């Protein structure tokens, strides 16, 4: 945010630092829009996943279990991280408070996923790339994915909209390229052109899809509108 406007000082932005954290923590030294938006790169779907032998096979199964008095738990990468906020959004969609399920924070997404795989917690709501290997190995089962359309790598898993929770589509990981405020039009145009060429790069698309992500290169204007919608969704949740 305070870097040189030379076109070489860029940020590989992520949903946590650029939308969730600014919405939750008002003391950080930057705002979500204090950057030059150059373009979105990819979307990383979130999946709500349970251990393979879990008795829960859908979001409604989980909702009914909580309503029935079950003492359920979920893991995250820490208090205030997207994995934590994402599950709070699930509970909000259920019409429940954040304390309806026990939150067990870990130091990092890898340890949080291991806790869910090992049965130390009942579930995790994490980016697909963080759990896809366990899903493909049959150690975990995904119940729902947050993209608007089903993901090829887990094509049998329904979208949140399909199961009646379209608002959970806001819970999605992503990467983008930002610059500091004040980039010249020449520099901005150059980077937009680079991203436009990347959009048709077969190797980049193959690698991105292989990591469980969805290529989604967008214009600066569309990128800013998308990030603002994310920021507003998290801000609304924290104000409840």
N, C-alpha and C positions, 0 to 999 in steps of 0.2 A: 504493500500500500504506500510506503514511503520511499520506494526504490527509484532508481534512475529511469527516466523516460527515454531510454536509448533503444528500445526494441529488443534488447537482449536480457533484460531483467523481467522475467515472467514467473507466474505462479501456476503450478499444476494444482488447480483447485479441487476441493472435494466437498461433498454435501455437509459433512460435519463442521468443518471450519468456516464455510462460506454461507451456510443457511441455518443449521441447527444451533450452533454456538452463538452467533449474533442475535438469534431470537431469544435465547435463554439467558445468556450472560451479558448484561448491559455495561459491564465494566471493562470489556476488552478494548484495546486501543484502535479499533477500526470498525466500520460499519459494513454491512453486507454489500452496499453499492458504491463503496469508495475505491472502485477499480474500473479499468477499461475492459469491458467484456469482449473477448475476441471470438469465442465460440465454445460450444459444448463438444465433448469428444464421444462419450459413451454413457450408457445407463447400466447400472448394475442392480438387477432386481433383488428385492428382499424376499426371503421365503421364511415362513414359520415352520420350523422343523422339530420333530420329536425323535426319540430313539425308535429304532425299527420295530421293537416289540411293544411300543406304547399302546395303550387302549384307546387313544384319541386319534380319530381319523379325519376330523374336520374342525373348523372354527366353532361350529355349533356344538360339537361334542365338548369342546373346552368351555364354552359359555355355560352349557347345561351342568357341567361338573362343578363349576364355581358356584352356580346358583344352588346346587345341591349340597354345598358345604365342603367341597373338596379343597384341601390345602395345597394348592399348586404353586410351583416356583418356576422362575426363568432366570437365565444367566445373561450377562451383558459384559461389555468391555469397560464398564465403569459408570459411575453416577454421572448423568448428564450427557453420556455419549448417545449416538444415534440408536444403538441397539437398545438402550434403556428407553429413550423417548419413543421409539417405534412401538414397543410393547405397551407403553402407557396409552398410545393412540389406539391400539387394539382394544384395550379395556374401556377407553372412552367410547369407542364404537359399540361396545357391549352395553353401554349405559352404566358403567361401573367406575368407581374411583381408582386412583393409582395404587391403592393399598389392597385391592381385591386379590392380588397375587403377590407372592413373596419375590422380591428382587434380590438376586445374588450377584453382586458385581465381581468381576475378575480383572486382572491386569492384562488386557488385550483380548481381541476377538478370538485368537487361537485357543487360549485357555478357556474362554467362555464356551466355544464350540465343543472342546474336549469334555467339559462338564456335562453338556447335554448328551453327548455320545456315550459317556460313561454312566449316565443315569443319576448323576448327582443333583440335577435339576430336571424338571419335566419337559422343558422346551427352550428354544431360542428363536428369536426373530432376527435373522442376520442376512447380510448380502449373500447372494447365491455363490459367488466365487469363494466365500469362506467355508462353505459346507458342501459344495457340489461333489467333492471327492468322497466324502462320507456317504452321501446319498447314492452315488453310483456304485459304491462298494457294498451297499445294502446295510450300512450301519445306522443310517438315519432315514426318516421318511418326511418328505415335504408335504404340508397340508394345503398351502396356498402360496401363490406368487403375486407380486404387486404390479407387474406390467399390465398394460391394457390388453395385450394379447398373450396367449400361452407361449412359453419359451421352449424352443425345440429340444434343448438338452434334457428337459423334464416335461415333455409334452402331455403327460397324463395328469399333471398338477393343475388344478383350476386357478383362474385369476381371482383376485379379491372381488372384482365386480361380478363375476359369475356366481359367487356364493353370497352375494347380497351386501358386500361391504366396499362399495366403490371408492369411498374416501381414503381407504388404505392405499390407493394408488399413489398418494402423496409420499408414501414411504418407499423411497428408492434411492439407491446410491448412484453417484455420477462423478465424472471427472470433466474438467474444462480447462481452458487456457485463458488466464486473466493477465492484464498488464496494469501498471500503476495508472492513476488518473493523469490525463494530460498527454497521452501518446499522440503523436502527429497523425494526420490522416494518411500520410505516406506509409508510416510504420504499420498502422492498423490495417490498411488495405493489403500490405504484403503478407501479414499473418493470416488474414481471412483467405487469401489466395492459397497459401500453403495448406490450410485446413480443407479447402475445397478440393484440392488435389488428393489429399489423404483419404477423403471420402470414397474415392474410387480405387484406392490401393488394395489389391487383392490380398497381399501378405498381411497388411495391417488388419483388414477385416477378419481374416482367418484367425489370426492370433487373438484378437479381441473376443471373438465368439468362443474360441477355445478356452478362454478364462471365465466363461459364464456370463459375459457382458453382452450388451446389445449396442452395436455401432450407432451413434446418433449425433453426427456432426450437424450443428445448427448455426444460423447466422447470429451475429452479435445481438440483434434486436430480439430474436426468438429466445436466445440464451438468457438475456436479462429478464424477460417476461417469465420464463420458466423458473429461474432462481427466485424471483420475487414471490411467485406462487408458493414455492417451498418455504421460504422465510415466513410468509404470512400464516401458513398452515401450522408451523411450529410455534409461532408467536401466539396464535389463537389458543393453542393447546395449553401453553404455560400460563395463560391469563385466566384459565377456568378455575 
